[in-house]
Amino acid sequence: MSEPTRYQTNPVELPLCFELEPTPVEGCAGCAELADVRDRARAGGDMTTVTDCNVFLRRHPDGHE
């Protein structure tokens, strides 16, 4: 078994990533619903749901690309 580190190590720096939110595809009811839920969640301060909706919009069916 190895010895534990007995000195302070430098912090790990992670890059900041500012991605734009995904936009709903015009004419897609699923995208429109996710965007609507996201907007209502943001208005209510529920950033967890906002993030979930962004993930679902990014993973939405492949036919949009």
C-alpha positions in Angstrom: 0.0 0.0 0.0 1.3 3.5 -0.8 1.8 6.3 1.6 -0.8 9.1 1.6 0.3 12.5 0.3 1.4 14.6 3.2 1.8 17.8 1.4 -0.7 20.1 -0.3 -1.0 19.7 -4.0 -2.0 22.4 -6.5 -5.6 22.6 -7.4 -6.8 21.1 -10.6 -8.0 23.8 -13.1 -10.9 22.8 -15.2 -11.8 24.8 -18.4 -14.8 26.9 -18.4 -17.2 25.9 -21.1 -19.9 28.4 -22.1 -22.1 26.5 -24.6 -25.2 28.1 -26.0 -28.4 26.5 -25.1 -29.9 24.3 -27.8 -32.7 25.8 -29.8 -35.9 24.0 -30.7 -36.4 22.9 -34.3 -39.3 24.7 -35.9 -42.3 22.5 -36.4 -41.3 19.8 -33.9 -43.8 19.4 -31.1 -41.3 17.6 -28.9 -38.7 20.4 -29.2 -41.4 23.0 -28.5 -42.6 21.2 -25.4 -39.1 20.9 -24.0 -38.4 24.6 -24.7 -41.6 25.5 -23.0 -40.8 23.4 -19.9 -37.3 24.9 -19.9 -38.7 28.5 -20.0 -41.2 27.8 -17.1 -38.4 26.1 -15.0 -36.1 29.1 -15.5 -38.9 31.5 -14.5 -39.4 29.5 -11.3 -35.6 29.3 -10.6 -35.4 25.5 -11.2 -32.0 25.4 -12.9 -31.9 21.6 -12.6 -34.9 21.2 -14.8 -33.4 23.8 -17.2 -30.3 21.8 -17.5 -32.3 18.5 -18.0 -34.3 20.1 -20.8 -31.1 21.3 -22.5 -29.7 17.7 -22.3 -33.0 16.3 -23.7 -33.0 18.9 -26.5 -29.4 17.9 -27.5 -30.3 14.2 -27.5 -33.6 14.7 -29.3 -34.1 12.4 -32.3 -31.4 12.4 -35.0 -33.7 13.6 -37.8 -33.1 17.3 -37.0 -29.5 17.5 -38.1 
